[in-house]
Amino acid sequence: LDALVDLVANGRITLIVPRIVVTEFQKNRNRVAKSSAKSLASHFDQVKDAIRRAESDNKQKDKILGYLSDMNHRIPVLGGAAEGTLTRIEQILSNAAIIETGNEPKIMAADRALNRKAPFHHEGKNSMADAILIETYFECVRTMGGPGRRFAFVTHNKQDFSIVNGNQKLPHPDFAGSFSKIKSMYFINLAECLRRVDPLTVTYAMLEQEWIEEPRSLSEMLGAMDRLTTQVWHNRHKNLAWKIAKGKHKIVSRKEWET
């Protein structure tokens, strides 16, 4: 995302987003944000339960469970990171060129459905939205192309757009004729697409992201809490002893205290 923002800001690329993508993002954003941390917590609970049931050395088992408990404690931090990423994506989309769905992509998508061409090559699946998405891209290439202009279709949906039982970096044969190595390229990874535009920008962005500030583990924080509790007790104990020595406090028997 850092590289993408930098390349857009410098005018190296223009981000074109079909309206259907923005609509789907807004519809699913909150669900994804909430489920990211919840899903992690569920996975950790399942793993810990499986380890408790496994027959193995108890010391080793306790060590693994302790590590998982520490990781489980970091889930809110990971969930916050997901929320931050979604916010950045939302900002990027809001500054992109939004392409409204025209009649031509709808007609071409319907034709794909009638002829069972990708992305309609799966049985029992409604792929109309995916078909409109890629036909909108093809229309952009046809109408917005010109000397020196290159286009790239970037998707993680390899199941519907990539070749079946082969190199998934290649488009499905039903789309292959509309892609090329220069004018209209196909990518299943954003980083690979951006490297094609500016390898150095992507490399620098990746290097900056390699440094991560590790939050303290749960065991470290519990140890710090115990140490602080002992220090506070010790300080109060020494202050009380000093007040007794100075005559500010007097030691009495229980009988004297009660009377």
Secondary structure as UniProt FT lines:
FT   HELIX           2..9
FT   TURN            10..11
FT   STRAND          16..18
FT   HELIX           19..53
FT   HELIX           58..73
FT   HELIX           75..94
FT   STRAND          97..99
FT   HELIX           103..114
FT   TURN            115..116
FT   TURN            118..119
FT   TURN            123..124
FT   HELIX           128..144
FT   TURN            147..148
FT   STRAND          151..154
FT   HELIX           158..161
FT   TURN            164..165
FT   TURN            168..169
FT   HELIX           173..176
FT   TURN            177..178
FT   STRAND          184..187
FT   HELIX           190..197
FT   HELIX           199..209
FT   HELIX           218..245
FT   TURN            246..247
FT   HELIX           254..258
//
